[in-house]
Amino acid sequence: MDGSNKQENRNNKADIFNCVLAVFSLTSLLVVTAVLGFLGQPTEMGFTILAGAIGLAFLNIDKISVFKGAGFEARMRVRQIKEDFVASQTEPEHIDQLKSLAYEVTKDREKVMSSLLRTQFNYRTVSGIAADSGLTRGDIERELQWLKDRGLVLEVRGVNRYLWELTDLGMKVLPMVIFREPPRL
């Protein structure tokens, strides 16, 4: 079997799995919940609805970035997949380019980047960064825009707000910023 046949075989298996999962999820959402409702078992009906919803969420996980509902939360790292693809299709960064970017990072930008790194969450809000860094919202928004324009941070649309995280490039530049010798602006 050559590489294209193996890939085609994997795609067929994934399609079959998705079809089975869709049938199971829809059956549990429609048929089983109706039967449990007629039998007067609301708790079991609720669990069946939850199982069907989770199945449908995972079936469409490639189309969602954050899904919340019924005590369940799913996140998809779409950014990581996109960055990996872009990185595989482009030349690696040269150390001089990284040093040049690091030299342009001011102390306020370093505080913002460090705040994005020091967290138990994948994404940070502007108010969370402000609490960590001690900067004003206006300063943070200005620095985030500068960092975003240079590909060091990524802005993600959340449920009611924008969320921020360091990109792979930002993760490469931050140590150079922290340990550099020339004085910062």
Secondary structure as GFF3:
##gff-version 3
##sequence-region A 1 185
A	DSSP	alpha_helix	3	27	.	.	.	ID=ss1
A	DSSP	pi_helix	28	32	.	.	.	ID=ss2
A	DSSP	alpha_helix	33	38	.	.	.	ID=ss3
A	DSSP	alpha_helix	42	59	.	.	.	ID=ss4
A	DSSP	three_ten_helix	61	63	.	.	.	ID=ss5
A	DSSP	beta_strand	66	69	.	.	.	ID=ss6
A	DSSP	beta_strand	72	75	.	.	.	ID=ss7
A	DSSP	alpha_helix	78	89	.	.	.	ID=ss8
A	DSSP	alpha_helix	95	104	.	.	.	ID=ss9
A	DSSP	alpha_helix	107	117	.	.	.	ID=ss10
A	DSSP	alpha_helix	126	133	.	.	.	ID=ss11
A	DSSP	alpha_helix	137	149	.	.	.	ID=ss12
A	DSSP	beta_strand	153	157	.	.	.	ID=ss13
A	DSSP	beta_strand	162	166	.	.	.	ID=ss14
A	DSSP	alpha_helix	168	178	.	.	.	ID=ss15
###
